[in-house]
């Protein structure tokens, strides 16, 4: 899948961002990803008064992915409350890596990058599969 409609993904991420629950930081985030079967899954951040249990938009996106049939993530974008593309934090890059197809594309603040470029030498499911042999 090389024909990614980045405008459609950004629009879906922006729609998700408008649903964010961010009463403490007021930093709303929305995320959207294209799945191998053509679906678009989305997520928004959900804050909590106990900051440690706040959920990033990527967490909601991965939850929707699992709940709606699974699959691999092909392309991903994340936006802030102004609709600007932002980079997922390190924790969320690891979360995305778990569900990414090899070479998943991300729209980043510095252009289109692969998951391996934004999380080099990542540890993931394939490492565990190899160690089980």
N, C-alpha and C positions, 0 to 999 in steps of 0.2 A: 504494500500500500504506500505509494509514493505521492499520491494526489491528496494532500491534506488541505482541507478548507480551514485555514487558520482563523479567518474572520468568523466563521460559524462557531468554532471552539471558543474564541474570545467572547462572542456574544453569549454563549451558554454559561461561560464562567462569570460574566458580568451579571446575568440573571441570578445565578447562584449567590453571588456576592450580596445582592440586594436582600437575600433571605438570611444573611449572617446574623448571629446574635453576639454582639460585641459591646455590651453596655459599659465595660470597664476600660478597655483600651481605645474603644471607638475606631479600631483598625479592622475594617471588614475585609474579608478575603473570600474569593470564589475561585473554584477550580473546575476544569472540564477536561475530559480525555476521550479520545476516540478508541474504541475497543475493536479487536480483531473481527468481530462479526458486524461491524458498522454502527453499533450503538454509540451514543455519547452518554457518558456518566458524569455526574457533577457532584460537588460538595461545597459546603461553606463552613467557616469557622464558627464554633459554638463555645463561648467563654463560660467560665464558672467563677464564682466568688473565691473559691479555692483554686488559685491560678494553675496549680499542678495538674488539675483534671480537665483543663481546657482542651478542646479538640480542634485540630487544624482542619482546614478545608480538605486537605488530601486524605485525612482519616475518613471523612464523610464520603468522599469519592470512592475510596476503596471499599467501604461498606456497601455503597450502592452497587458497585461492580459485583461483589459477592452475592448480594441479595437478588440481583436481576439476571443471574446466569453465568457469572464468571467470565473468563476469557482473558486475553492479554492486552495490555495497554500499548497502543500504537503511537499516539501523539498526545501531548499534554500542554496545557497552559494554565497559568494562575494569575489573577489580577487583584489589585487592591481597590479600595473604595473610590478611587478616581478612574478606575478602568485601566490603569497602567499595568503592564506586564511586570510581575515580580518573580524572584527566584525562590523556589521552595527551600526551606531550611534543611540542614543536614539530616535531621531525623526523618523528615518527610521525603527526602531524596531516597533514603534507605527503604522507606515504606513503598514508594513508587517502584523501586528496583525489584522488589519482591514480585510485583505483578506485571512488569514490563516485558514485552517481547525483546529479543536481542536487537539493539540499535534503536530502541524507542526514541522518538524525537520530542524535544521540549522547546517551546518558544521561551527564550530567556531574555534578560535585559541586554545581553550582548549578541543576540541573534539565535538562530536555530542550532541546537546542540543535541548530541546523543546522550542517553542516560550514562554511558560510560565516560563521556567527557565531563559531566557534572558530578559524577561519583566514581572516580577512577579506582581501580583495584577493589571493587566492592565485594563484600562477602554476601552470599545469598543461597538460595535453594540448591543450586547446582553444586556448591561446595559441600553441602550436607549429603547430597546424593552420592557424590564421589567418595566421601569418607565411609559411607555405609557398605561400599563394595569390598 
